[in-house]
Amino acid sequence: MVKYQRKGERSRENIILQASDVLNTYGSSITIDEIARYTEISKSKITNHFSTKENLHIAITELYIRDIQQYFDSIVFSDHFNWKEYIGILSDIMNIQFKYRSAIMFIWTASFKDEAFMQVINESFNRRKQSMIGLFKKLVQENYLLESVFQERNFKIFYHQHAVLGVHWLNTYLLFDYRKSLQEVKPTYLAGTIEIYKPYLSEKGLAEFESLNLEEFLKNR
């Protein structure tokens, strides 16, 4: 069934998406007046939906949470799920993170008094963690990863590294590589994330890991 949005809902989401693009480009320090100027949406229309810039940031963050979870929910494993398909999933996740980088930076830097919203962030993180665990289990099932990755001590370290490298690449991009396109830097950032798999790869997994040319693979997707 197609879900139709009311006019007010469409207007609100349009503001969120356009404001997100502006914040991605100019940073979180810009004012609502500047957002209005860059988006060519009247300030009164923006503040009708979002009384403060923090409320706008929260709305963008909620949209990011929705879109990233919808992506995870849409993953369908092929009959012969392989390492390349998995790397493609990680690449897609990076694309979503890049689209909502202002929301991710907001999460990192904001000091929230809204406990309900922090609960939303926490629940979202835990849902994504469970989705990632499902992907790791599929890699084990298809004989790319060793079961030892799930030993308690191993997994704590492995997932910590994965969580850090899997999202904090944005810090490096925003600080040092912001003049480059995502496609230019993605092979390096993605390689940094998948390097942590190496101690837990099976012979089959290691062979595919070493044979995969990330630049060519990403270029042809």
LUMBA-438269 format. One record per atom (N, C-alpha, C): x, y, z; atom name; residue in three letters; residue number from 0. Coordinates in steps of 0.001 Angstrom, whole numbers. Example, Ala and Ser with C-alpha at 12.3 -4.5 7.8 and 13.67 -1.06 7.14 Angstrom:
<pts>
<pt <13190 -5690 7800> N ala 0> <pt <12300 -4500 7800> CA ala 0> <pt <13200 -3300 7800> C ala 0> <pt <12850 -2250 7080> N ser 1> <pt <13670 -1060 7140> CA ser 1> <pt <12900 30 7870> C ser 1> 
</pts>
This chain:
<pts>
<pt <842 -1199 0> N met 0> <pt <0 0 0> CA met 0> <pt <883 1257 0> C met 0> <pt <569 2189 -893> N val 1> <pt <1326 3436 -965> CA val 1> <pt <906 4343 187> C val 1> <pt <1900 4879 888> N lys 2> <pt <1601 5795 1987> CA lys 2> <pt <1693 7225 1479> C lys 2> <pt <568 7929 1537> N tyr 3> <pt <526 9309 1057> CA tyr 3> <pt <772 10273 2218> C tyr 3> <pt <1534 11312 1938> N gln 4> <pt <1790 12330 2945> CA gln 4> <pt <826 13501 2763> C gln 4> <pt <372 14039 3857> N arg 5> <pt <-414 15264 3794> CA arg 5> <pt <491 16417 3383> C arg 5> <pt <-149 17506 2929> N lys 6> <pt <622 18662 2445> CA lys 6> <pt <1586 19182 3505> C lys 6> <pt <1101 19298 4765> N gly 7> <pt <1960 19787 5838> CA gly 7> <pt <3137 18867 6105> C gly 7> <pt <2921 17550 5985> N glu 8> <pt <3992 16578 6194> CA glu 8> <pt <5020 16678 5075> C glu 8> <pt <4534 16857 3832> N arg 9> <pt <5455 17011 2695> CA arg 9> <pt <6286 18279 2854> C arg 9> <pt <5635 19356 3288> N ser 10> <pt <6332 20626 3489> CA ser 10> <pt <7405 20480 4566> C ser 10> <pt <7058 19811 5645> N arg 11> <pt <8003 19615 6752> CA arg 11> <pt <9200 18793 6295> C arg 11> <pt <8951 17700 5583> N glu 12> <pt <10061 16853 5142> CA glu 12> <pt <10918 17570 4110> C glu 12> <pt <10302 18382 3250> N asn 13> <pt <11070 19152 2283> CA asn 13> <pt <12015 20123 2979> C asn 13> <pt <11532 20776 4036> N ile 14> <pt <12385 21681 4822> CA ile 14> <pt <13545 20902 5430> C ile 14> <pt <13249 19754 6005> N ile 15> <pt <14291 18941 6652> CA ile 15> <pt <15374 18563 5652> C ile 15> <pt <14970 18080 4485> N leu 16> <pt <15943 17618 3490> CA leu 16> <pt <16779 18773 2948> C leu 16> <pt <16131 19899 2665> N gln 17> <pt <16891 21040 2137> CA gln 17> <pt <17805 21639 3204> C gln 17> <pt <17301 21721 4430> N ala 18> <pt <18137 22240 5519> CA ala 18> <pt <19313 21320 5779> C ala 18> <pt <19087 20018 5662> N ser 19> <pt <20171 19050 5851> CA ser 19> <pt <21284 19285 4834> C ser 19> <pt <20907 19512 3568> N asp 20> <pt <21908 19786 2529> CA asp 20> <pt <22707 21046 2851> C asp 20> <pt <22014 22077 3328> N val 21> <pt <22681 23343 3665> CA val 21> <pt <23636 23151 4843> C val 21> <pt <23185 22460 5874> N leu 22> <pt <24033 22220 7046> CA leu 22> <pt <25222 21338 6684> C leu 22> <pt <25017 20393 5778> N asn 23> <pt <26138 19575 5300> CA asn 23> <pt <27208 20444 4655> C asn 23> <pt <26749 21443 3916> N thr 24> <pt <27672 22283 3139> CA thr 24> <pt <28324 23375 3975> C thr 24> <pt <27540 24044 4837> N tyr 25> <pt <28032 25232 5530> CA tyr 25> <pt <28303 25014 7023> C tyr 25> <pt <27960 23865 7542> N gly 26> <pt <28246 23593 8956> CA gly 26> <pt <27098 23981 9863> C gly 26> <pt <27169 23495 11097> N ser 27> <pt <26052 23649 12032> CA ser 27> <pt <25967 25032 12666> C ser 27> <pt <26966 25886 12435> N ser 28> <pt <26959 27204 13078> CA ser 28> <pt <26076 28211 12350> C ser 28> <pt <25620 27904 11158> N ile 29> <pt <24801 28874 10431> CA ile 29> <pt <23448 29046 11123> C ile 29> <pt <22837 30176 10895> N thr 30> <pt <21580 30535 11568> CA thr 30> <pt <20375 30091 10737> C thr 30> <pt <19203 30154 11359> N ile 31> <pt <17971 29856 10624> CA ile 31> <pt <17769 30866 9497> C ile 31> <pt <18165 32128 9732> N asp 32> <pt <18076 33133 8661> CA asp 32> <pt <18897 32697 7450> C asp 32> <pt <20095 32197 7714> N glu 33> <pt <20953 31764 6606> CA glu 33> <pt <20392 30513 5932> C glu 33> <pt <19849 29606 6737> N ile 34> <pt <19215 28416 6158> CA ile 34> <pt <18071 28838 5237> C ile 34> <pt <17286 29801 5696> N ala 35> <pt <16173 30304 4878> CA ala 35> <pt <16690 30894 3567> C ala 35> <pt <17788 31657 3647> N arg 36> <pt <18334 32284 2441> CA arg 36> <pt <18862 31238 1461> C arg 36> <pt <19625 30269 1972> N tyr 37> <pt <20216 29256 1095> CA tyr 37> <pt <19165 28316 497> C tyr 37> <pt <18125 28001 1256> N thr 38> <pt <17103 27086 752> CA thr 38> <pt <16010 27796 -29> C thr 38> <pt <15972 29132 96> N glu 39> <pt <14913 29946 -511> CA glu 39> <pt <13536 29554 30> C glu 39> <pt <13539 29145 1290> N ile 40> <pt <12295 28879 2027> CA ile 40> <pt <12169 29979 3069> C ile 40> <pt <10999 30567 3186> N ser 41> <pt <10856 31684 4115> CA ser 41> <pt <11155 31250 5552> C ser 41> <pt <11736 32164 6309> N lys 42> <pt <12037 31872 7707> CA lys 42> <pt <10776 31521 8481> C lys 42> <pt <9684 32222 8193> N ser 43> <pt <8437 31965 8917> CA ser 43> <pt <7923 30546 8650> C ser 43> <pt <8149 30069 7428> N lys 44> <pt <7721 28706 7095> CA lys 44> <pt <8568 27682 7848> C lys 44> <pt <9865 27973 7965> N ile 45> <pt <10754 27066 8701> CA ile 45> <pt <10384 27046 10175> C ile 45> <pt <10236 28249 10761> N thr 46> <pt <9968 28314 12203> CA thr 46> <pt <8544 27885 12549> C thr 46> <pt <7678 27845 11556> N asn 47> <pt <6343 27311 11789> CA asn 47> <pt <6409 25826 12155> C asn 47> <pt <7400 25138 11557> N his 48> <pt <7595 23711 11837> CA his 48> <pt <8637 23480 12928> C his 48> <pt <9654 24366 12978> N phe 49> <pt <10779 24159 13899> CA phe 49> <pt <11079 25475 14610> C phe 49> <pt <10697 25553 15865> N ser 50> <pt <10827 26816 16596> CA ser 50> <pt <12277 27173 16892> C ser 50> <pt <13161 26169 16937> N thr 51> <pt <14589 26423 17184> CA thr 51> <pt <15432 25616 16208> C thr 51> <pt <16679 26005 16076> N lys 52> <pt <17579 25261 15199> CA lys 52> <pt <17841 23866 15760> C lys 52> <pt <17849 23736 17091> N glu 53> <pt <18033 22407 17689> CA glu 53> <pt <16893 21478 17296> C glu 53> <pt <15672 22000 17276> N asn 54> <pt <14533 21183 16853> CA asn 54> <pt <14683 20726 15402> C asn 54> <pt <15243 21604 14575> N leu 55> <pt <15492 21244 13182> CA leu 55> <pt <16553 20153 13102> C leu 55> <pt <17629 20297 13879> N his 56> <pt <18670 19268 13929> CA his 56> <pt <18085 17923 14371> C his 56> <pt <17242 17957 15371> N ile 57> <pt <16636 16717 15877> CA ile 57> <pt <15784 16061 14795> C ile 57> <pt <15045 16872 14038> N ala 58> <pt <14209 16329 12971> CA ala 58> <pt <15057 15684 11875> C ala 58> <pt <16187 16323 11536> N ile 59> <pt <17097 15743 10541> CA ile 59> <pt <17651 14424 11061> C ile 59> <pt <18003 14400 12347> N thr 60> <pt <18535 13186 12960> CA thr 60> <pt <17502 12063 12945> C thr 60> <pt <16252 12407 13220> N glu 61> <pt <15192 11400 13194> CA glu 61> <pt <14999 10831 11787> C glu 61> <pt <15162 11693 10774> N leu 62> <pt <15052 11226 9392> CA leu 62> <pt <16219 10295 9053> C leu 62> <pt <17414 10645 9534> N tyr 63> <pt <18567 9767 9338> CA tyr 63> <pt <18325 8403 9974> C tyr 63> <pt <17828 8396 11208> N ile 64> <pt <17549 7142 11909> CA ile 64> <pt <16537 6315 11118> C ile 64> <pt <15516 6968 10589> N arg 65> <pt <14508 6256 9793> CA arg 65> <pt <15116 5649 8543> C arg 65> <pt <15905 6453 7811> N asp 66> <pt <16439 5989 6530> CA asp 66> <pt <17476 4888 6697> C asp 66> <pt <18334 5006 7713> N ile 67> <pt <19366 3976 7901> CA ile 67> <pt <18726 2660 8328> C ile 67> <pt <17672 2737 9159> N gln 68> <pt <17010 1499 9581> CA gln 68> <pt <16216 887 8437> C gln 68> <pt <15583 1726 7627> N gln 69> <pt <14873 1203 6457> CA gln 69> <pt <15835 494 5518> C gln 69> <pt <17061 1024 5411> N tyr 70> <pt <18041 344 4559> CA tyr 70> <pt <18370 -1030 5114> C tyr 70> <pt <18663 -1107 6407> N phe 71> <pt <18967 -2401 7009> CA phe 71> <pt <17801 -3371 6832> C phe 71> <pt <16583 -2870 7024> N asp 72> <pt <15405 -3733 6908> CA asp 72> <pt <15194 -4224 5476> C asp 72> <pt <15747 -3496 4505> N ser 73> <pt <15542 -3855 3094> CA ser 73> <pt <16557 -4868 2577> C ser 73> <pt <17588 -5167 3364> N ile 74> <pt <18637 -6079 2900> CA ile 74> <pt <18064 -7483 2715> C ile 74> <pt <18269 -8018 1527> N val 75> <pt <17852 -9388 1220> CA val 75> <pt <19086 -10157 780> C val 75> <pt <19373 -11247 1456> N phe 76> <pt <20549 -12040 1120> CA phe 76> <pt <20290 -12880 -136> C phe 76> <pt <21252 -12866 -1042> N ser 77> <pt <21159 -13728 -2219> CA ser 77> <pt <21445 -15174 -1810> C ser 77> <pt <21163 -16096 -2714> N asp 78> <pt <21414 -17517 -2409> CA asp 78> <pt <22891 -17796 -2186> C asp 78> <pt <23724 -16984 -2814> N his 79> <pt <25176 -17179 -2675> CA his 79> <pt <25809 -15861 -2213> C his 79> <pt <25397 -15434 -1048> N phe 80> <pt <25910 -14183 -480> CA phe 80> <pt <27423 -14240 -408> C phe 80> <pt <28084 -13198 -892> N asn 81> <pt <29548 -13231 -949> CA asn 81> <pt <30160 -11953 -383> C asn 81> <pt <31470 -11962 -332> N trp 82> <pt <32213 -10855 266> CA trp 82> <pt <31949 -9542 -467> C trp 82> <pt <31864 -9585 -1798> N lys 83> <pt <31623 -8363 -2561> CA lys 83> <pt <30255 -7762 -2213> C lys 83> <pt <29252 -8619 -2074> N glu 84> <pt <27939 -8109 -1696> CA glu 84> <pt <28003 -7419 -339> C glu 84> <pt <28751 -8009 580> N tyr 85> <pt <28866 -7426 1908> CA tyr 85> <pt <29563 -6066 1856> C tyr 85> <pt <30642 -5977 1091> N ile 86> <pt <31346 -4698 955> CA ile 86> <pt <30427 -3665 306> C ile 86> <pt <29574 -4116 -606> N gly 87> <pt <28591 -3214 -1205> CA gly 87> <pt <27636 -2653 -168> C gly 87> <pt <27253 -3481 804> N ile 88> <pt <26380 -3016 1892> CA ile 88> <pt <27098 -1949 2713> C ile 88> <pt <28358 -2205 3065> N leu 89> <pt <29121 -1203 3827> CA leu 89> <pt <29245 101 3044> C leu 89> <pt <29415 -3 1742> N ser 90> <pt <29505 1190 886> CA ser 90> <pt <28182 1963 900> C ser 90> <pt <27066 1246 822> N asp 91> <pt <25752 1893 859> CA asp 91> <pt <25539 2618 2192> C asp 91> <pt <25965 1993 3276> N ile 92> <pt <25828 2612 4601> CA ile 92> <pt <26622 3912 4654> C ile 92> <pt <27827 3911 4080> N met 93> <pt <28623 5137 4033> CA met 93> <pt <27897 6236 3261> C met 93> <pt <27217 5859 2180> N asn 94> <pt <26476 6858 1392> CA asn 94> <pt <25383 7520 2233> C asn 94> <pt <24677 6711 3025> N ile 95> <pt <23615 7260 3872> CA ile 95> <pt <24215 8157 4951> C ile 95> <pt <25312 7708 5549> N gln 96> <pt <25987 8525 6568> CA gln 96> <pt <26438 9859 5975> C gln 96> <pt <26947 9815 4765> N phe 97> <pt <27420 11042 4123> CA phe 97> <pt <26253 11979 3847> C phe 97> <pt <25130 11429 3419> N lys 98> <pt <23940 12250 3149> CA lys 98> <pt <23476 12966 4414> C lys 98> <pt <23634 12305 5567> N tyr 99> <pt <23155 12869 6830> CA tyr 99> <pt <24322 13220 7765> C tyr 99> <pt <25424 13670 7204> N arg 100> <pt <26599 13938 8041> CA arg 100> <pt <26353 15048 9055> C arg 100> <pt <25501 16017 8725> N ser 101> <pt <25215 17076 9708> CA ser 101> <pt <24480 16495 10913> C ser 101> <pt <23632 15500 10689> N ala 102> <pt <22917 14857 11797> CA ala 102> <pt <23878 14078 12683> C ala 102> <pt <24820 13385 12055> N ile 103> <pt <25785 12603 12825> CA ile 103> <pt <26678 13525 13645> C ile 103> <pt <27110 14632 13058> N met 104> <pt <27916 15594 13799> CA met 104> <pt <27110 16206 14943> C met 104> <pt <25840 16414 14730> N phe 105> <pt <24967 16942 15777> CA phe 105> <pt <24908 15968 16955> C phe 105> <pt <24772 14692 16673> N ile 106> <pt <24745 13676 17730> CA ile 106> <pt <26044 13707 18525> C ile 106> <pt <27176 13854 17815> N trp 107> <pt <28473 13832 18493> CA trp 107> <pt <28695 15049 19374> C trp 107> <pt <28206 16200 18932> N thr 108> <pt <28603 17448 19593> CA thr 108> <pt <27539 18056 20499> C thr 108> <pt <26282 17640 20348> N ala 109> <pt <25212 18275 21125> CA ala 109> <pt <25171 17743 22552> C ala 109> <pt <24750 18603 23439> N ser 110> <pt <24538 18219 24842> CA ser 110> <pt <23038 18251 25094> C ser 110> <pt <22420 17057 25081> N phe 111> <pt <20966 16993 25134> CA phe 111> <pt <20437 17007 26555> C phe 111> <pt <19339 17730 26744> N lys 112> <pt <18605 17662 27996> CA lys 112> <pt <17355 16797 27818> C lys 112> <pt <17080 16454 26577> N asp 113> <pt <15894 15682 26259> CA asp 113> <pt <16211 14194 26381> C asp 113> <pt <15869 13617 27521> N glu 114> <pt <16182 12210 27758> CA glu 114> <pt <15432 11296 26794> C glu 114> <pt <14221 11697 26405> N ala 115> <pt <13440 10881 25478> CA ala 115> <pt <14161 10760 24136> C ala 115> <pt <14733 11881 23672> N phe 116> <pt <15453 11839 22398> CA phe 116> <pt <16729 11013 22522> C phe 116> <pt <17418 11119 23636> N met 117> <pt <18616 10314 23843> CA met 117> <pt <18272 8831 23861> C met 117> <pt <17088 8503 24375> N gln 118> <pt <16636 7122 24357> CA gln 118> <pt <16427 6645 22921> C gln 118> <pt <15904 7537 22080> N val 119> <pt <15721 7214 20660> CA val 119> <pt <17070 6918 20008> C val 119> <pt <18071 7751 20300> N ile 120> <pt <19416 7549 19750> CA ile 120> <pt <19977 6206 20206> C ile 120> <pt <19834 5912 21492> N asn 121> <pt <20355 4664 22047> CA asn 121> <pt <19673 3448 21426> C asn 121> <pt <18357 3510 21310> N glu 122> <pt <17614 2392 20725> CA glu 122> <pt <17997 2194 19256> C glu 122> <pt <18200 3304 18551> N ser 123> <pt <18595 3221 17148> CA ser 123> <pt <19964 2549 17013> C ser 123> <pt <20897 2933 17876> N phe 124> <pt <22230 2323 17848> CA phe 124> <pt <22137 819 18093> C phe 124> <pt <21337 427 19074> N asn 125> <pt <21219 -994 19400> CA asn 125> <pt <20554 -1788 18286> C asn 125> <pt <19580 -1182 17596> N arg 126> <pt <18950 -1871 16462> CA arg 126> <pt <19944 -2062 15333> C arg 126> <pt <20749 -1040 15064> N arg 127> <pt <21749 -1171 14000> CA arg 127> <pt <22813 -2193 14383> C arg 127> <pt <23152 -2236 15673> N lys 128> <pt <24113 -3229 16122> CA lys 128> <pt <23584 -4636 15865> C lys 128> <pt <22326 -4867 16181> N gln 129> <pt <21739 -6185 15939> CA gln 129> <pt <21712 -6509 14444> C gln 129> <pt <21459 -5493 13616> N ser 130> <pt <21480 -5706 12165> CA ser 130> <pt <22876 -6087 11702> C ser 130> <pt <23897 -5402 12228> N met 131> <pt <25274 -5731 11867> CA met 131> <pt <25646 -7132 12342> C met 131> <pt <25208 -7504 13531> N ile 132> <pt <25483 -8858 14027> CA ile 132> <pt <24873 -9889 13077> C ile 132> <pt <23675 -9604 12564> N gly 133> <pt <23059 -10498 11588> CA gly 133> <pt <23913 -10647 10341> C gly 133> <pt <24535 -9543 9903> N leu 134> <pt <25433 -9607 8737> CA leu 134> <pt <26694 -10401 9054> C leu 134> <pt <27252 -10206 10248> N phe 135> <pt <28436 -10975 10632> CA phe 135> <pt <28123 -12468 10661> C phe 135> <pt <26958 -12811 11193> N lys 136> <pt <26560 -14228 11261> CA lys 136> <pt <26416 -14816 9864> C lys 136> <pt <25917 -14003 8928> N lys 137> <pt <25806 -14481 7544> CA lys 137> <pt <27187 -14725 6950> C lys 137> <pt <28155 -13868 7275> N leu 138> <pt <29516 -14067 6792> CA leu 138> <pt <30123 -15340 7376> C leu 138> <pt <29804 -15633 8626> N val 139> <pt <30266 -16882 9233> CA val 139> <pt <29601 -18062 8524> C val 139> <pt <28305 -17967 8306> N gln 140> <pt <27547 -19042 7657> CA gln 140> <pt <28090 -19343 6259> C gln 140> <pt <28497 -18286 5547> N glu 141> <pt <29016 -18459 4182> CA glu 141> <pt <30521 -18704 4170> C glu 141> <pt <31094 -18927 5354> N asn 142> <pt <32507 -19295 5488> CA asn 142> <pt <33470 -18192 5044> C asn 142> <pt <33108 -16956 5343> N tyr 143> <pt <34040 -15841 5138> CA tyr 143> <pt <34678 -15418 6456> C tyr 143> <pt <33908 -15486 7535> N leu 144> <pt <34413 -15146 8863> CA leu 144> <pt <34470 -16391 9732> C leu 144> <pt <35447 -16413 10637> N leu 145> <pt <35564 -17502 11601> CA leu 145> <pt <34623 -17261 12776> C leu 145> <pt <34121 -18325 13347> N glu 146> <pt <33211 -18204 14486> CA glu 146> <pt <33884 -17557 15691> C glu 146> <pt <35204 -17587 15728> N ser 147> <pt <35941 -17011 16861> CA ser 147> <pt <35698 -15514 17006> C ser 147> <pt <35197 -14869 15955> N val 148> <pt <34907 -13437 16056> CA val 148> <pt <33852 -13182 17127> C val 148> <pt <33002 -14179 17398> N phe 149> <pt <31924 -14003 18369> CA phe 149> <pt <32311 -14397 19792> C phe 149> <pt <33553 -14822 19995> N gln 150> <pt <33986 -15044 21371> CA gln 150> <pt <33931 -13707 22104> C gln 150> <pt <33474 -13715 23346> N glu 151> <pt <33112 -12474 24036> CA glu 151> <pt <34187 -11400 23958> C glu 151> <pt <35417 -11738 24333> N arg 152> <pt <36477 -10720 24329> CA arg 152> <pt <36762 -10240 22911> C arg 152> <pt <36839 -11182 21961> N asn 153> <pt <37100 -10811 20573> CA asn 153> <pt <36038 -9867 20041> C asn 153> <pt <34763 -10198 20320> N phe 154> <pt <33682 -9419 19736> CA phe 154> <pt <33612 -8014 20318> C phe 154> <pt <33878 -7887 21606> N lys 155> <pt <33857 -6549 22219> CA lys 155> <pt <34848 -5631 21522> C lys 155> <pt <36051 -6132 21298> N ile 156> <pt <37083 -5320 20644> CA ile 156> <pt <36744 -5095 19174> C ile 156> <pt <36351 -6186 18495> N phe 157> <pt <36027 -6108 17072> CA phe 157> <pt <34901 -5111 16820> C phe 157> <pt <33826 -5198 17619> N tyr 158> <pt <32692 -4313 17345> CA tyr 158> <pt <33005 -2872 17730> C tyr 158> <pt <33809 -2688 18770> N his 159> <pt <34224 -1328 19114> CA his 159> <pt <34986 -710 17943> C his 159> <pt <35941 -1464 17389> N gln 160> <pt <36699 -950 16248> CA gln 160> <pt <35776 -683 15063> C gln 160> <pt <34847 -1591 14850> N his 161> <pt <33931 -1460 13713> CA his 161> <pt <33047 -222 13878> C his 161> <pt <32519 -26 15078> N ala 162> <pt <31643 1127 15328> CA ala 162> <pt <32401 2433 15154> C ala 162> <pt <33654 2468 15622> N val 163> <pt <34452 3692 15515> CA val 163> <pt <34819 3983 14067> C val 163> <pt <35431 3005 13393> N leu 164> <pt <35878 3235 12024> CA leu 164> <pt <34708 3356 11055> C leu 164> <pt <33591 2684 11395> N gly 165> <pt <32453 2672 10497> CA gly 165> <pt <31674 3968 10437> C gly 165> <pt <31964 4895 11350> N val 166> <pt <31256 6181 11310> CA val 166> <pt <32200 7370 11494> C val 166> <pt <33286 7193 12233> N his 167> <pt <34171 8330 12503> CA his 167> <pt <35073 8683 11325> C his 167> <pt <34954 7922 10233> N trp 168> <pt <35636 8355 9012> CA trp 168> <pt <35144 9741 8612> C trp 168> <pt <33912 10069 9034> N leu 169> <pt <33372 11396 8716> CA leu 169> <pt <34205 12510 9335> C leu 169> <pt <34759 12264 10521> N asn 170> <pt <35634 13263 11152> CA asn 170> <pt <36813 13594 10251> C asn 170> <pt <37458 12537 9764> N thr 171> <pt <38619 12733 8890> CA thr 171> <pt <38213 13466 7624> C thr 171> <pt <37083 13054 7061> N tyr 172> <pt <36625 13717 5840> CA tyr 172> <pt <36389 15203 6072> C tyr 172> <pt <35649 15533 7138> N leu 173> <pt <35272 16925 7385> CA leu 173> <pt <36462 17789 7788> C leu 173> <pt <37469 17185 8407> N leu 174> <pt <38643 17947 8831> CA leu 174> <pt <39694 18082 7736> C leu 174> <pt <39912 17007 6982> N phe 175> <pt <41069 16981 6085> CA phe 175> <pt <40734 16791 4604> C phe 175> <pt <39618 16131 4318> N asp 176> <pt <39348 15752 2930> CA asp 176> <pt <38092 16404 2358> C asp 176> <pt <37609 17468 2996> N tyr 177> <pt <36322 18041 2605> CA tyr 177> <pt <36315 18605 1186> C tyr 177> <pt <37489 18867 615> N arg 178> <pt <37538 19372 -756> CA arg 178> <pt <37433 18238 -1784> C arg 178> <pt <37487 17007 -1299> N lys 179> <pt <37420 15851 -2191> CA lys 179> <pt <36005 15286 -2195> C lys 179> <pt <35665 14580 -3266> N ser 180> <pt <34356 13927 -3326> CA ser 180> <pt <34381 12660 -2477> C ser 180> <pt <33199 12196 -2105> N leu 181> <pt <33131 10956 -1341> CA leu 181> <pt <33746 9798 -2115> C leu 181> <pt <33515 9767 -3420> N gln 182> <pt <34036 8660 -4217> CA gln 182> <pt <35557 8620 -4225> C gln 182> <pt <36188 9791 -4096> N glu 183> <pt <37655 9826 -4051> CA glu 183> <pt <38200 9191 -2784> C glu 183> <pt <37537 9451 -1657> N val 184> <pt <38090 9014 -373> CA val 184> <pt <37514 7694 111> C val 184> <pt <36376 7289 -448> N lys 185> <pt <35712 6084 66> CA lys 185> <pt <36586 4841 47> C lys 185> <pt <37366 4555 -1026> N pro 186> <pt <38186 3340 -1001> CA pro 186> <pt <39126 3276 201> C pro 186> <pt <39723 4408 573> N thr 187> <pt <40643 4436 1709> CA thr 187> <pt <39904 4224 3017> C thr 187> <pt <38804 4938 3195> N tyr 188> <pt <38045 4822 4442> CA tyr 188> <pt <37431 3423 4595> C tyr 188> <pt <36933 2888 3495> N leu 189> <pt <36339 1557 3541> CA leu 189> <pt <37411 501 3815> C leu 189> <pt <38579 676 3228> N ala 190> <pt <39688 -251 3483> CA ala 190> <pt <40075 -240 4956> C ala 190> <pt <40042 940 5572> N gly 191> <pt <40372 1033 6996> CA gly 191> <pt <39405 253 7858> C gly 191> <pt <38121 247 7473> N thr 192> <pt <37121 -500 8233> CA thr 192> <pt <37286 -2003 8041> C thr 192> <pt <37426 -2461 6798> N ile 193> <pt <37454 -3904 6562> CA ile 193> <pt <38783 -4541 6966> C ile 193> <pt <39806 -3722 7207> N glu 194> <pt <41090 -4274 7682> CA glu 194> <pt <40912 -4973 9029> C glu 194> <pt <39960 -4515 9844> N ile 195> <pt <39789 -5111 11166> CA ile 195> <pt <39216 -6524 11087> C ile 195> <pt <38692 -6915 9921> N tyr 196> <pt <38166 -8268 9749> CA tyr 196> <pt <39294 -9299 9580> C tyr 196> <pt <40471 -8832 9183> N lys 197> <pt <41533 -9728 8723> CA lys 197> <pt <41869 -10855 9705> C lys 197> <pt <41989 -10591 11031> N pro 198> <pt <42331 -11691 11945> CA pro 198> <pt <41256 -12776 12027> C pro 198> <pt <40044 -12476 11568> N tyr 199> <pt <38935 -13422 11711> CA tyr 199> <pt <38455 -13979 10377> C tyr 199> <pt <39187 -13714 9309> N leu 200> <pt <38793 -14227 8004> CA leu 200> <pt <39217 -15685 7835> C leu 200> <pt <38353 -16465 7214> N ser 201> <pt <38705 -17832 6839> CA ser 201> <pt <39657 -17778 5640> C ser 201> <pt <40119 -18927 5205> N glu 202> <pt <40970 -18948 4002> CA glu 202> <pt <40213 -18379 2808> C glu 202> <pt <38947 -18762 2703> N lys 203> <pt <38102 -18253 1614> CA lys 203> <pt <37935 -16742 1742> C lys 203> <pt <37659 -16277 2961> N gly 204> <pt <37477 -14853 3180> CA gly 204> <pt <38741 -14061 2902> C gly 204> <pt <39880 -14599 3342> N leu 205> <pt <41152 -13903 3130> CA leu 205> <pt <41484 -13814 1651> C leu 205> <pt <41193 -14885 912> N ala 206> <pt <41467 -14873 -529> CA ala 206> <pt <40659 -13784 -1222> C ala 206> <pt <39378 -13653 -865> N glu 207> <pt <38551 -12616 -1490> CA glu 207> <pt <38934 -11225 -1000> C glu 207> <pt <39288 -11128 276> N phe 208> <pt <39743 -9862 842> CA phe 208> <pt <40955 -9336 75> C phe 208> <pt <41921 -10222 -183> N glu 209> <pt <43169 -9792 -828> CA glu 209> <pt <43021 -9588 -2325> C glu 209> <pt <42024 -10225 -2921> N ser 210> <pt <41869 -10103 -4378> CA ser 210> <pt <40985 -8932 -4784> C ser 210> <pt <40264 -8362 -3819> N leu 211> <pt <39312 -7304 -4159> CA leu 211> <pt <40002 -5960 -4323> C leu 211> <pt <39883 -5385 -5509> N asn 212> <pt <40373 -4037 -5780> CA asn 212> <pt <39235 -3069 -5468> C asn 212> <pt <39319 -2416 -4309> N leu 213> <pt <38211 -1572 -3869> CA leu 213> <pt <37906 -429 -4828> C leu 213> <pt <38931 189 -5367> N glu 214> <pt <38702 1327 -6273> CA glu 214> <pt <37913 879 -7499> C glu 214> <pt <38310 -243 -8072> N glu 215> <pt <37610 -750 -9261> CA glu 215> <pt <36195 -1206 -8894> C glu 215> <pt <36087 -1876 -7767> N phe 216> <pt <34783 -2375 -7320> CA phe 216> <pt <33800 -1228 -7116> C phe 216> <pt <34214 -183 -6405> N leu 217> <pt <33337 947 -6130> CA leu 217> <pt <33020 1736 -7408> C leu 217> <pt <33988 1814 -8282> N lys 218> <pt <33789 2542 -9552> CA lys 218> <pt <32713 1870 -10408> C lys 218> <pt <32632 541 -10332> N asn 219> <pt <31731 -214 -11191> CA asn 219> <pt <30387 -526 -10551> C asn 219> <pt <30162 -58 -9344> N arg 220> <pt <28869 -336 -8690> CA arg 220> <pt <27780 593 -9221> C arg 220> 
</pts>
